[in-house]
Amino acid sequence: MKAVETGVTGTVMSLTGNEAAAWALRRARVNVGVSFPMGPNAEVMETAQRFIDRGEIDNLQIIFGENEKAAQSIQIGVCRTGVRSMICINSEGILWAAPEMNYAANSRLPLLMVTPSRSLEPPSTVGCDHDDVVTQRDKGWLIFYCEDSQDVFDTVLQVYKVIEDSSIMLPAIVGYDGYEGTSHAPMRVFVPPQEAVDSFLPPPNFIKPEKDYFNVDWQERISHLRRQHGLPNQNLMEVAHHQKRAEVNAVSLIENVGKEYSEAFGSKHTGLIATHHCEDAEVILVSMGVIYPDTKFVVNALRAQGVKVGCLKLRALRPFPGRAVSEAVRNAKLVITLDRNRVAAIYDEMKSALYTHLVNRRAAFVPMIIGKVVSMGGATFALRHIGHVVDEGFEVVRSGKIEKDLSWYPIKGIEFDPSRDTIGE
């Protein structure tokens, strides 16, 4: 099959999100895959191991750590040698690996983590929300989130090219919904041939340890003073500033790499955001991950009835595309965010973006905004629920009043009783 309008002949396969991540690993010529296998990430490296067992690739080694902390440490060591790698961890595993993740970001190591999200415990659940990824929102990692298997495949290849650029040199998470959402849901995925991907994504050539990223002599770096006292405060602040500046620089590079990828393979999964019928919409739904295709379905159905509603997908949570989303929603009367995390990260980011890019610049009109926390732990958030949220949004538009800025929807009304052992039950 040929990619639309590009002429590149590839193969269409039925792949789950995890299998798509493994195929992206293969096409990116990753040399080391690291994991602590647990649900729902285990299938990624299992699929990659089958490539090796069948003799289809000979340049890949799979390493399983005894826990996520050890696995992340292994990947850091691998990346220090200039080798392209991938790690798969999720849920509590991300919290367990958090100290090493902080080290990777501060060391400016361009390593990639694939995260099929799973809820944090307790209570025990085999369901999905985005709490695990959102815990790393401000730790120096770039964060991308995918809606389906094709998105996973395309995003992994693009992210490698972004993070290995000498102006960026930051680690990145490519997240997607676990279990029922994307990780275990098969769909048609276009996989381009190896030679075409090689033309897009060259072998890694990021800075090696002996060329130290901050141009510090290694003898000085390991001197007695630095071992005992570390970097002076002012130097540490400079390091942090350069790290943040690299995140800002990533905005334009993500867009440019996305255009290059789209031209090569005809993919729609590029850039920082995706919009659907936002130009003249009065109400716009903002989400990320598997909720976005459902919002598109509802938008199309309501548009057929003459309802002016649109939807927007965040492909990148870090760097947050504040300017792009503000421009996309500036003509709407109301923005509704749909968060699958308990801190309502999208809601907070959107409020900040609207204030920074519209209010501070004295825009003639600024949309109202309300937030909904939905589908925690994989709780049902069906098409009818999206329709109800849209109805509520238009009621806010008609009245001009917001009764509740942020709410959880839908919820059964369970009350917490500290006298009961709810964990044991």
N, C-alpha and C positions, 0 to 999 in steps of 0.2 A: 504494500500500500504506500502511496505517496502522501507526504505531508501537504496540507492545503497550501497552494500557491508557491511552494518552494521547490518542488521537483525532487526532494529527497525521498528515496524509497526506503521504507523501514518495515517493521513487523508489528501487526496489531495483536496483542495478547490479552487474555483475561487475567488480570492481576489484582490482588488485594493491595491495600496501601502498604503493608509490610513487604510484600513481594516487589512492589514498584520501587520501594527504597533500596531493596537488594539489587534490582536491575540498574538503578542509578549508580549504586556503588560499583557495579561491574563496568558500566560504561565510563565512569569517571576514572577507571583504572586505580581504584583505591588499593593500597598495598597492605594495610593492616586494618582489620575490623575488630572492635573490642566491645564486649558486652558482659553484663550479668543478666542472664536470661530470666525474665519473669513476664507474666501477662501484663499488657498485650504485645510486648516487644520481641519475644523470643523468635518469632517466625522470620525476622529480618536476617539475622546471622545464620539461622538454620538453612534458609534459602541460599545464602551466599556459600555456606559449607557444601551444599549439594553441587554448586557450580564447580567447586574444587574436586569433589569426589567423582564427578562425571568426566573430569579431565578437560573441562571447557575453559578454565583459566588456570594459569600457573604462577601468577604474580601476586597472589593474595594469601595472607595468613590470618586466621581467626584466633583470637585470644579471649578466653573467658576468665574474668576476674572472680575472686572469691566473694566479692561484694562490689557495690557500685563505686565506693570510694577507691578501692584498689583498681577497678577498671578505668576510672578517670585518671588515676595516677599513671597507669600504663600508657594511655593515649597521650598524656603530656610528654612522657619520655620519648614516645615515637615521633611526635611532632617536633621535638627538639632536634631530631636528626634530619629534618627536612622532608619527611615522608608524608604523603597524603593518607589520612585515616578517617574512620567513622566510628562513632560509639553509639550504642542504643541503650538508653535507660529512661525511666519514667517514674511517676508517682513518688512514693517515699524514697526511691532510689536517687532522685534528684536532690532531695534534702540530705541524704547520706553523702552524696558527692559534692555538696555545696562548697566546702573549704577548697577542694581541688579546682572546682569551677571558678572560684574567685582568683586562684593562682593563675589559671589559664588566661583569664581576661587581663589581669594586671601584667602578665608576661607577654601579652600581645601575640598569642599563639593562634594561628588560623586553623583550628580544629573544628570539626562538624559533629553535632549531636543530632540524632534522629529520635524524636520523642512521640510515640503514640500515647496520648494522654490517658491517665487513669486517675480516679479520685483519690485524694489523700484520706487515710483512715485516722481515727474511728469516725463513724461506725463502719464495720467491714462491708465493702461493696465491690462488686465487679462491674463498675459503671464508669462513665466518662464525664469529666468536666475539665476545665483548664487551670485548676489551681496549681498543678505541679509546674507548668511552664511559667505562669504568672509570678511565682515566687522568685524567679530570676530576672524579672523585668528591669531592675536597676542595678545589675551586677556587672555590666560591661559587655554582655553578650548581645549580638544581633539576634532577633527573634522573628521567625516567619511562621505563618500558620496556613495549612492547606485544606482545601475543601473535599478533595477526592484523590484517587490513585494517580491519575494523570498529573494533577497538581503536585503531588509528592515527587514523582519522577522528574518533572521539569524544574521544580524549585531546587532540588538537591544539586543538579548540575549547574544551575545559575549561581547558587550560593558559594560553591567552591571557587568560582571565578571571581566573585566579589571579595571573599575574605582573604584570598591569597594575593590580592593586589597589594603592592608595596605601600600604598597610601592608606590601607585599611588595617590589615594584620590583626583581626579580632576573631574570636570564636563565635560560632553561630548555632542556634537551635532551629531545626526544621520540625515543627510540631504538626500533629494531625489527630483527629478524634479517634480514641481507642475503641475496640470492639465493634459495637453496632454501627458506628459512624463511618470510619474509613479503614482502620487497620485490618479488619477481617471482612470487608465488603468488596467483592470482586467487581471490576468494571473493565471496559475496553480501554487499553492503554497503547498509544503509539510509541514504539521504541525504535528510534533511529539507529542506523548501522554504526558500528564502532568507528569507522574512519570519519564519518560525519561529525560525531561527537569529539573525536580527536582534533578536528579542525577548529571546533568551537572552544574546547577546553584543553589547553596545552599541558604538558607535564608540570608538576609543581616546581617552582623556582623561587620560593620565598626565602627570606633571609635566614641563614643558618646560625647556630649559636656562636661559632667562631667569628662571625661578623657582627656580633651584638647589636640588637635593634637600636639601642640608644647611643651607639658609638662610644661606649665606655670600654676602656682597656680591661681585658679580663684579669690581668694581674691586680689592677686597682679594684676591680669588682669584688674580688675575694680577699681583699686586704683585711688585716686585723680590725681596723676601724669599722669597716662595713659589717664584718661578722658580729662585732659586739654592739654596734649602735645603729646599723642600718643606714638608709639614706637620710640626709638632713631634711627637715620638714619642707623647706622650700623646693628641694629637688623632687620630693614625693608629690607635692602639689603640681609640679610641672609635668611629671609622668601622668598623673590623673587627667590633667588638662589635655595633653596630647591624645590620650585614650578617648576622651569625650569628643575631641575634634575629629578623630577618625570615624566615630559613629555618625557625626554630622556629614562628613564627606561621603559616607556610604549612600546617602540619599540619591545623589545624582548618578553614582556608579551603578546602583541597583536598577535605575531606569535605563541607563545606557546598555547594561548587560542584557536587560530584558528585551530591549529593541533588537539587539543582535541575535538573541535566541529566537525571538519571534520570526525574524527574517530568515533564519536558518531552518527552522522546523515548523513554522506556522502555529506556534502555541499561543493560546490566549492567557496562559497562566504566567504573567510577567508583571513587572512593575511593583509599585507600593500598594495600590488599591485597585479595585474593580468596581465599576458603577453600572447600574441598570435602571433606566428610566428616571434618572435624577434631574434632568435638565429643567423640567417644568413641574416637578413633584412638589406637593404641599407638605407631605409627610414622607420622611426618609428613614428606613430601618438600617442600622449599622451593626454589623456582626462580623465574626470570623469563623472559619472552619465549616463544618458540615451544615450548620444552620443556614448559611448563605444560599445554597441551592433551593432550600425550602422557601425562603423569603422571596426568591425570584419567581417561584411557582405561584405564590399568593399574589405577588405584584402583577404578574401576567393576567391572572384571573380577574383581579379587581380593575385592571386597566381596560379589560374587555367590557366592563360595566361603566366605564367613564370615570373611574376614581383615580385621582392624580396622586399616586403613591409610587415611591421608588425605593431602591435598596443599594447599599454600598458594602463591599467586603474589604476588610483590612487584610492585606497579604503580609504586611510588616507591622509588628507591634513595637519593635526596636530596630532601626530608628523609627519613632512614631512620625508618620507623614502628616504633620499638623497643617502645613500650608496646603497640601493637596486635598485633604478632607474638608478643610474650611472652604476652599474654592468650590468643591463639588456640592456642598450643602447650602451655600450662601443664599440661594433663592428660595429655599424651603421655609415653611412657617414653623415646622416642628421636626426635630431629630429625636428618634427613639433608639437607644442603644440596647443591644441584647447580649448580656454577659453570661458566660458559663463559668464564672469564678466568683468567689464570695466577696472579693474586694471591689467588684465592679470596675475593673481596670479600664475597659473601653469608655465607660461613662466618665470617669475622671479625666482620661486623656482627651476626650472630645470637648469637655468643658474647658480645659486648659487651652486647647487649640482654638476654639471659638473666641475665647477672650484675647488670646495673644494675636491672632491674625485678623480678627474682625473688630472687636470692641476697642482694643488698643489703637487700631488704625482708623477709628472713627467711621466705621462702615455705616452706610445709611440704614441698613437693616441687619439684625442678627437673629437667627432662628432661636426659638425656645428649645429646651432639651429636657427629656425625661429618660430615666434608665430603668431597665428590667433585668433582674438576675433570674436566669432560667436554666432548667435542665441540669441542675447540680446532681452529680452521681448518676447521670443518665436518666433522670426523671423525665417523664413524657412531656414533650413540647411539640405538639402536633400542628398541622396546618391550621386547624380550627383555632388553636391558641394564638397563632400569628395573626389570624383574622381578627380575633378579639382585641389584640394589642393595637392593631391598626384602627379599629373602631374607637377605642379609647383615645387614640391620638387625634382623630378628627373631632372628637368631642372637646378635647383641650383647645384645638384650633378654633372651634366655633365659640367657645366660652371665653377664650383668652386667659383662662386661669389654670394653674397647675396645683392640684390638690396634694400630690405627693411626688417629690422629685425623683425618688428612687424606691422601687418596691420589688418584692420577690413574686414571681408569677410562673405557673399557678402553684398554690401551696395548699396542703390539706388542713392546716391549722393545728399541727402537732405542737404541744407545749412541753417544755423541758421541766422535768420534775427531778431535782437533785437528790431526793430521798430514794429514788429507784435506781437500781443498777442497770441502766439502759445498755451499757456495753455488753454485760453478760447475757442479756436477753437477745 
